[in-house]
Amino acid sequence: MMYTDVMTIRKWLRELDQAFEKARSVGPFVIGLDKNECHNRVQQILANLPSDLDKAERVLRETDRLVGSAQTEAQMTIAQAQEEARRIIEQARREAEQILERAHAEQQRMLSQTEVYQLAQTQAQEILNAAREKAQQIRQGADEYAYEVLTQLETALAKVMNTVQNGKVLLEDYLKQRVGTRR
């Protein structure tokens, strides 16, 4: 429906409203209205509304469906990213604990050997430092992976938003084109 059609329909509705305002009424009956003019205006309004309203309603339903689908996909991607990040962090924690347990066990074993006490203490400290460094690397890797997944999610959501915006632009172009073809 063209913008001018909408303006015309609004004009007709205002004219009908003014006709009712000017007419005299006796109880629920209105006197002084041109029945044919009122009937013609109502028929013109009805003839111009349905097809464009139906098309607009279909476009709105499709837009709602696309937005709902995009939201569902985004939620699923977020849930998957969170689960993967949780799994990586848990695995890193377990590996760090195992490394620390082995380092502690090695330290205790070395301490029990009195003739190599100093050597054992030095080696145990090196193992602990290496274990801490490895644990830090694992944590950092997990953090980087989580950041990468969230960045990918952000990109995917941007694409979905771009698709929705393109759909809106196409709809606006379609509506403008319809306005242009009715002139």
C-alpha positions in Angstrom: 0.0 0.0 0.0 1.4 3.4 -0.9 1.9 6.1 1.6 -0.6 8.3 -0.3 -3.2 5.4 -0.1 -2.8 5.4 3.7 -3.2 9.2 3.7 -6.3 8.9 1.5 -7.8 6.2 3.8 -7.1 8.4 6.8 -8.8 11.3 5.1 -11.9 9.2 4.3 -12.1 8.0 7.9 -11.8 11.6 9.1 -14.6 12.7 6.6 -16.8 9.9 7.9 -16.1 10.9 11.5 -16.9 14.6 10.7 -20.1 13.5 8.9 -21.2 11.7 12.0 -20.3 14.7 14.1 -22.3 17.1 11.9 -25.3 14.8 11.6 -28.2 15.0 14.0 -29.0 12.0 16.1 -32.3 10.9 17.5 -31.5 8.2 20.1 -29.3 5.6 18.4 -30.2 6.9 14.9 -28.2 9.4 12.9 -30.1 11.9 10.6 -28.5 13.9 7.9 -25.9 11.5 6.6 -25.5 10.7 2.9 -25.9 7.0 3.0 -24.3 6.4 -0.5 -21.3 8.6 0.4 -20.8 6.8 3.7 -21.2 3.4 1.9 -18.8 4.4 -0.9 -16.1 5.6 1.6 -16.3 2.3 3.6 -16.1 0.2 0.4 -13.0 2.2 -0.7 -11.3 1.7 2.6 -12.1 -2.0 2.6 -10.9 -2.4 -1.0 -7.6 -0.8 -0.2 -6.7 -2.5 3.1 -6.8 -6.3 3.0 -4.1 -7.4 0.5 -1.4 -5.0 1.8 -2.3 -5.8 5.4 -2.1 -9.5 4.7 1.3 -9.0 3.1 2.6 -6.9 6.0 1.3 -9.5 8.5 3.1 -12.3 6.6 6.3 -10.3 6.5 6.0 -9.6 10.3 5.4 -13.3 11.0 8.5 -14.2 8.9 10.5 -11.6 10.7 9.4 -12.9 14.0 10.3 -16.5 12.9 13.7 -15.4 11.8 14.5 -13.5 15.0 13.2 -16.4 17.1 15.4 -18.8 15.1 18.4 -16.5 15.4 17.8 -16.2 19.2 17.5 -20.0 19.6 20.7 -20.5 17.6 22.6 -17.9 19.6 21.4 -19.4 22.9 22.5 -22.9 21.7 25.9 -21.5 20.6 26.4 -19.7 23.9 25.4 -22.9 25.8 27.9 -25.0 23.8 30.7 -22.4 24.3 30.0 -22.3 28.0 30.0 -26.1 28.3 33.2 -26.4 26.3 34.9 -23.7 28.4 33.8 -25.5 31.6 35.1 -28.8 30.3 38.5 -27.3 29.3 38.8 -25.6 32.7 37.9 -28.7 34.5 40.4 -30.8 32.5 43.1 -28.1 33.2 42.3 -28.2 36.9 42.6 -32.0 37.0 45.8 -32.0 35.1 47.2 -29.3 37.4 46.2 -31.3 40.5 47.8 -34.4 39.1 51.0 -32.5 38.3 51.1 -31.0 41.8 50.4 -34.4 43.4 53.2 -36.0 41.4 55.5 -33.1 42.3 54.6 -33.3 46.0 55.1 -37.1 46.0 58.5 -36.6 44.3 59.4 -34.0 46.8 58.5 -36.3 49.7 60.4 -39.2 48.2 63.5 -37.0 47.8 63.2 -35.6 51.3 63.3 -39.1 52.7 66.7 -39.7 51.2 69.0 -37.9 53.7 72.1 -38.2 51.6 70.6 -36.3 48.7 68.5 -33.9 50.8 69.7 -30.7 49.2 69.5 -32.1 45.7 66.0 -33.4 46.4 64.8 -30.1 47.8 66.1 -28.3 44.7 64.6 -30.7 42.3 61.3 -30.7 44.1 61.2 -27.0 43.9 61.9 -27.1 40.2 59.2 -29.7 39.7 56.7 -27.5 41.7 57.7 -24.5 39.7 57.3 -26.4 36.4 53.9 -27.8 37.6 52.7 -24.3 38.5 53.9 -23.0 35.2 52.2 -25.8 33.3 49.0 -25.2 35.3 49.2 -21.5 34.5 49.7 -22.4 30.8 46.7 -24.7 30.8 44.6 -22.1 32.5 45.7 -19.4 30.0 45.0 -21.8 27.1 41.5 -22.5 28.5 40.9 -18.7 28.9 42.1 -18.1 25.4 39.9 -20.8 24.0 36.9 -19.5 25.9 37.7 -16.0 24.5 38.0 -17.4 21.0 34.7 -19.2 21.2 32.9 -16.1 22.5 34.5 -14.0 19.7 33.2 -16.6 17.2 29.8 -16.4 18.8 29.9 -12.6 18.6 30.7 -12.8 14.9 27.8 -15.3 14.4 25.4 -13.0 16.2 26.6 -10.1 14.2 25.9 -12.1 11.0 22.4 -12.9 12.3 21.8 -9.3 13.1 23.0 -8.3 9.7 20.6 -10.8 8.1 17.7 -9.3 10.1 18.7 -5.8 9.2 19.0 -6.8 5.5 15.5 -8.3 5.8 14.2 -5.1 7.2 15.9 -3.1 4.4 14.4 -5.5 1.8 11.0 -5.1 3.4 11.3 -1.3 3.4 12.4 -1.4 -0.3 9.5 -3.6 -1.1 7.1 -1.3 0.7 8.7 1.8 -1.0 8.4 0.0 -4.4 4.8 -0.8 -3.8 4.2 2.9 -3.0 5.9 3.8 -6.2 3.9 1.4 -8.4 0.5 2.7 -7.1 1.1 6.3 -8.1 
